[in-house]
Amino acid sequence: MKRINPAECANSAYVFLREGEALVKLWKKQSIQFFTCYFAPCVTNLALSCELYLKAIYGLENSNRAFEKHNLSQIFDKLSEERKSAIAREYVSFQKNLALPDCLTVHDNAYVTWRYYYEYETDSQDDSNKRKLVADPPSLYYLAVALNHVYCNMKQDKDADHAG
């Protein structure tokens, strides 16, 4: 069984969140140029942030046990009902357009697929089978922020339990 250090995992998640946030802000200023240059890095950073936060939360709940898949919904489904509810409350406070289950499903493997968005397999000579990638950076950003809040609250509660 693999183990993780949830704090180190969350620290990395925070850095990827901030990088993704900077790209989302850039998107709002340069929408056309953004898509051609920054869309994939934005999605990749935010998706990795979400994945790492979910894994850090999972680790805190499960004695530092690692979760070894990239699928956001699968990691989320392994969390306690209390934690799922906390994430849903935080997410809804930020995001009104894409429901949490839809955000998780749309971005399930976003880190894996978007980091290599330029590679695809096709059975035809004309690239007609080129895969279609979907992502919503604002929703992914709000999910990452919600996960950051939930992780920080968990960590604070855990630290308070050990102090008292």
Secondary structure, DSSP 4 states (H G I P E B T S, - for coil): --B--HHHHHHHHHHHHHHHHHHHHHHHH-HHHHHHHTHHHHHHHHHHHHHHHHHHHHHHHTTTB------HHHHHHTS-HHHHHHHHHHHHHH-SSS-HHHHHHHTTTHHHHHTTTT----SSTT-TT-------HHHHHHHHHHHHHHHHHHHHHHHHHHH-
